[in-house]
Amino acid sequence: SPTSSYSLFSIMEEETVVLIVGAGPAGLAVAACLAQLSIPYVIVEREECSASLWRNRAYDRLKLHLAKEFCELPHMSYPADAPTYIPKDQFVKYIDGYIEHFNIRPKYRTSIESCKYDEGTKCWISMAHNMDTSTSVKYTSSFLVVASGENSAEIIPIIPGLDGFPGELTHSSRYKSGATYSGKNVLVVGCGNSGMEIAYDLACHGANTSIVVRSPVHIMTKELIRLGMTLVQYLPVNMVDTLLVTMSKFVFGDLSRHGIPKPTIGPLQLKSETGRSAVIDVGTVRLIKEGIIKVVGSISRIKGNIVEFEDREDFSFDAIAFATGYRSTANIWLQNGESMLNDDGLPKKKFPNHWKGANGLYCAGLAKRGLAGIAMDAKNIANDIVATIESISGQTRQ
């Protein structure tokens, strides 16, 4: 178990086998897998709770976009009576049950400031700041797991004139409900799942809603995605993609007529190669076809409350909601991570070999594979750590 002591400089010191950075679903999954294998670990989290993205930065109507069988964390299923598509609140309840079941005790409000591999001791030296006690903590571990997430920091694109926009600006991480936007002209920037669902929510609450569609996107139903993810276990990806695209066109028609072009490669292949997911329609397409939600192209610039678009149209807006994604912040605090992460703080290697770096460094939940990918990462990491420990023990005995 971890040991603790104070040095002359009042720095708390802890030693453990594995340090996990982040107590979102990825970090919790790794902790559970390590617990199953009796491997000591410490898990730290800068926020005041686990899965803070789900608790604090998710809009009210959010449900998991994939069926529950593709969204389980390792070693614990959803309750038998859980709906096929889990609402946000039930997922948070599942996370709480997961933490209790595996006796996971994250150290909250503990922010990692630096992690560096020490060649002398063959250990990772991690410096952290405990925000509750305003003390520094030095963690020494044989293994380091980066589980701080793809969604650490929000992305707001650089748009000429944005800083002079007089209306309300928000990011999907802070958006909760369209109730306060009734009667207002609102522009949603981003046509992924969050953007499309926020646009639908705004329109349902009486906002005059427009959405920027800048790039081709696949529109699917949740049933089609569930079918595709099931079939791809038995059939080639291109065959399943052809079926999905054909059925999607049957359901929705030719959406390019409504300003939503389709990518040239299929939805599953696109996800595999780029991490970009198909949009699972929640009713947005119908509102677009009915003219309730207006599709607009790329923004060229903003003048006051007037947004000018590249097709030379311009409209006045009271608010802009950015559903433009997030970025990893791992490179800010992780040193010696070049073996695993690129300049964007994401894995250099392609799935499924992305999760392992050099010198006992791992990452979980950075492959843009959702909860199913997290479960795979966690099992691979825990099994590899056990194999490494056994190998070292065998060499020592010899």
RAVENLIN-V431151 format. One record per residue. N is the residue number from 1. RES is the residue in one small letter. PHI is phi in radians with two decimals (* if undefined). NEAR is the number of other ideal C-beta (glycine too) atoms within 8 Angstrom. Layout:
n-><N:N>
res-><RES:RES>
phi-><PHI:PHI>
near-><NEAR:NEAR>
This chain:
n-><1:2:3:4:5:6:7:8:9:10:11:12:13:14:15:16:17:18:19:20:21:22:23:24:25:26:27:28:29:30:31:32:33:34:35:36:37:38:39:40:41:42:43:44:45:46:47:48:49:50:51:52:53:54:55:56:57:58:59:60:61:62:63:64:65:66:67:68:69:70:71:72:73:74:75:76:77:78:79:80:81:82:83:84:85:86:87:88:89:90:91:92:93:94:95:96:97:98:99:100:101:102:103:104:105:106:107:108:109:110:111:112:113:114:115:116:117:118:119:120:121:122:123:124:125:126:127:128:129:130:131:132:133:134:135:136:137:138:139:140:141:142:143:144:145:146:147:148:149:150:151:152:153:154:155:156:157:158:159:160:161:162:163:164:165:166:167:168:169:170:171:172:173:174:175:176:177:178:179:180:181:182:183:184:185:186:187:188:189:190:191:192:193:194:195:196:197:198:199:200:201:202:203:204:205:206:207:208:209:210:211:212:213:214:215:216:217:218:219:220:221:222:223:224:225:226:227:228:229:230:231:232:233:234:235:236:237:238:239:240:241:242:243:244:245:246:247:248:249:250:251:252:253:254:255:256:257:258:259:260:261:262:263:264:265:266:267:268:269:270:271:272:273:274:275:276:277:278:279:280:281:282:283:284:285:286:287:288:289:290:291:292:293:294:295:296:297:298:299:300:301:302:303:304:305:306:307:308:309:310:311:312:313:314:315:316:317:318:319:320:321:322:323:324:325:326:327:328:329:330:331:332:333:334:335:336:337:338:339:340:341:342:343:344:345:346:347:348:349:350:351:352:353:354:355:356:357:358:359:360:361:362:363:364:365:366:367:368:369:370:371:372:373:374:375:376:377:378:379:380:381:382:383:384:385:386:387:388:389:390:391:392:393:394:395:396:397:398>
res-><s:p:t:s:s:y:s:l:f:s:i:m:e:e:e:t:v:v:l:i:v:g:a:g:p:a:g:l:a:v:a:a:c:l:a:q:l:s:i:p:y:v:i:v:e:r:e:e:c:s:a:s:l:w:r:n:r:a:y:d:r:l:k:l:h:l:a:k:e:f:c:e:l:p:h:m:s:y:p:a:d:a:p:t:y:i:p:k:d:q:f:v:k:y:i:d:g:y:i:e:h:f:n:i:r:p:k:y:r:t:s:i:e:s:c:k:y:d:e:g:t:k:c:w:i:s:m:a:h:n:m:d:t:s:t:s:v:k:y:t:s:s:f:l:v:v:a:s:g:e:n:s:a:e:i:i:p:i:i:p:g:l:d:g:f:p:g:e:l:t:h:s:s:r:y:k:s:g:a:t:y:s:g:k:n:v:l:v:v:g:c:g:n:s:g:m:e:i:a:y:d:l:a:c:h:g:a:n:t:s:i:v:v:r:s:p:v:h:i:m:t:k:e:l:i:r:l:g:m:t:l:v:q:y:l:p:v:n:m:v:d:t:l:l:v:t:m:s:k:f:v:f:g:d:l:s:r:h:g:i:p:k:p:t:i:g:p:l:q:l:k:s:e:t:g:r:s:a:v:i:d:v:g:t:v:r:l:i:k:e:g:i:i:k:v:v:g:s:i:s:r:i:k:g:n:i:v:e:f:e:d:r:e:d:f:s:f:d:a:i:a:f:a:t:g:y:r:s:t:a:n:i:w:l:q:n:g:e:s:m:l:n:d:d:g:l:p:k:k:k:f:p:n:h:w:k:g:a:n:g:l:y:c:a:g:l:a:k:r:g:l:a:g:i:a:m:d:a:k:n:i:a:n:d:i:v:a:t:i:e:s:i:s:g:q:t:r:q>
phi-><*:-1.06:-1.91:-2.32:-2.80:-1.79:-1.60:-1.12:-1.70:0.98:-1.77:-1.20:-2.11:-2.36:-2.00:-2.67:-1.30:-2.25:-1.87:-1.88:-1.78:2.01:-2.02:-1.42:-0.93:-1.16:-1.11:-1.13:-1.13:-1.11:-1.03:-1.11:-1.16:-1.16:-1.07:-1.08:-1.80:1.04:-1.72:-1.14:-2.65:-2.20:-2.12:-2.04:-2.53:-1.27:-1.43:-1.56:-2.67:-1.39:0.82:-1.11:-1.04:-1.32:-1.35:-1.98:-2.19:-2.10:-1.24:-1.03:-1.52:-1.07:-2.19:-1.06:-1.38:-1.89:-1.07:-1.03:-1.17:-1.75:-2.25:-1.61:-1.50:-1.03:1.23:-2.71:-1.53:-1.26:-1.00:-1.03:-1.60:-1.18:-1.15:-1.06:-1.98:-1.33:-1.19:-0.91:-1.10:-1.24:-1.17:-1.08:-1.09:-1.09:-1.06:-1.07:-1.14:-1.12:-1.07:-1.18:-1.06:-1.74:0.92:-1.45:-2.18:-1.10:-1.59:-1.33:0.89:-2.08:-1.75:-1.28:-1.79:-2.80:-2.31:-2.44:-1.45:-1.78:-1.11:-1.12:-1.62:1.02:-2.26:-1.60:-1.84:-2.10:-1.78:-2.27:-2.12:-1.49:-1.28:-1.33:-1.83:0.96:-2.04:-1.65:-2.24:-1.87:-1.81:-2.00:-2.47:-1.32:-2.30:-2.27:-2.00:-1.49:-2.26:-1.44:1.64:-1.33:-1.92:-1.31:-2.34:-1.28:-1.88:-2.04:-1.16:-1.43:-2.22:-0.97:1.57:-1.08:-1.17:-1.75:-1.20:-1.46:-1.50:-1.43:-2.00:-2.49:-1.94:-0.97:-1.18:-1.89:-1.36:-2.01:-2.76:-1.44:-1.02:-1.50:-1.89:-0.96:1.40:-1.63:-1.54:-2.16:-1.87:-1.78:-1.82:2.09:-2.08:-1.39:-1.04:-1.14:-1.07:-1.15:-1.30:-1.14:-1.04:-1.10:-1.10:-1.06:-1.10:-1.14:-1.66:1.56:-1.42:-1.45:-1.85:-2.19:-2.32:-1.43:-2.01:-1.70:-2.46:-1.04:-2.58:-1.47:-1.91:-2.29:-1.61:-1.12:-1.19:-1.14:-1.13:-1.07:-1.07:-1.08:-1.20:-1.37:-1.14:-1.18:-1.30:-2.17:-2.18:-1.07:-1.01:-1.11:-1.19:-1.17:-1.05:-1.03:-1.11:-1.11:-1.13:-1.10:-1.21:-1.09:-1.14:-1.14:-1.32:-1.83:1.40:-1.49:-1.37:-1.09:-1.15:-1.87:1.54:-2.12:-1.28:-1.76:-1.09:-1.37:-1.88:-1.19:-1.14:-1.28:-1.15:-1.08:-1.09:-1.16:-1.50:-2.12:1.46:-1.38:-1.54:-1.17:-1.49:-1.67:-1.22:-1.95:2.21:-1.11:-1.04:-1.06:-1.20:-1.18:-1.11:-1.44:1.42:-1.30:-1.90:-1.69:-1.61:-2.18:-1.57:-1.13:-1.42:-1.67:-2.92:-2.17:-2.17:1.10:-1.70:-1.67:-1.81:-1.73:-1.88:-1.17:-1.50:1.33:-1.39:-2.55:-2.45:-1.66:-2.27:-1.59:-2.68:-2.24:-1.95:-1.67:-1.90:-1.90:1.50:-2.39:-2.44:-1.35:-1.98:-1.03:-1.18:-1.18:-1.94:-1.57:-1.77:1.03:-1.73:-1.10:-1.21:-2.17:-1.98:-1.56:-1.16:-1.57:1.31:-2.08:-1.04:-1.30:-1.43:-1.39:-0.96:-1.75:-1.86:-1.48:-1.51:-2.17:-1.96:-1.65:1.05:1.36:-1.74:-2.41:-2.36:-2.27:1.40:-1.98:-1.73:0.99:-2.07:1.15:-1.21:-1.13:-1.17:-1.05:-1.06:-1.12:-1.01:-1.06:-1.13:-1.07:-1.11:-1.08:-1.15:-1.22:-1.11:-1.05:-1.09:-1.14:-1.08:-1.12:-1.14:-1.12:-1.09:-1.14:-1.16:-1.12:-1.13:-1.23>
near-><3:8:6:6:6:6:8:3:4:8:10:12:12:12:8:12:10:16:16:14:13:14:15:15:12:15:19:19:16:20:13:17:15:13:12:10:10:4:12:8:13:12:16:15:15:8:9:5:9:14:12:12:11:13:10:8:9:8:12:6:7:8:8:10:9:14:10:13:5:11:12:11:13:11:7:10:4:8:5:4:3:9:7:4:11:12:10:10:6:10:12:11:8:11:13:9:9:13:11:7:8:13:6:13:5:12:9:10:10:13:8:13:7:8:15:9:10:9:5:4:7:7:9:17:12:15:12:13:11:13:9:5:5:6:9:10:13:13:16:12:14:8:13:13:14:16:15:12:13:10:8:10:7:10:9:9:7:5:8:7:9:10:4:8:11:5:9:6:9:10:11:15:9:7:10:5:10:14:6:5:13:9:6:9:11:16:14:15:13:13:13:12:9:10:15:14:13:15:14:13:12:14:13:7:11:8:13:7:12:14:17:14:12:6:5:7:13:14:11:14:9:11:6:12:15:11:9:15:12:7:10:10:5:4:6:5:10:8:8:14:14:9:10:17:12:8:9:13:9:5:8:8:6:5:11:8:6:9:10:12:9:10:10:4:7:14:15:13:11:13:12:8:6:6:7:6:9:11:12:10:11:7:7:12:11:7:12:15:7:6:6:7:13:8:10:13:9:7:11:7:8:13:7:7:9:9:12:11:13:7:6:6:7:7:11:7:12:10:13:14:14:14:14:11:9:11:10:15:10:14:11:6:10:11:8:10:13:5:9:15:17:7:4:8:13:8:13:7:6:5:9:6:7:13:12:10:10:5:9:9:16:17:16:16:16:16:12:8:9:9:12:10:12:15:12:10:17:16:10:10:15:14:10:10:16:10:8:10:10:8:8:8:8:8:7:6:5:4>
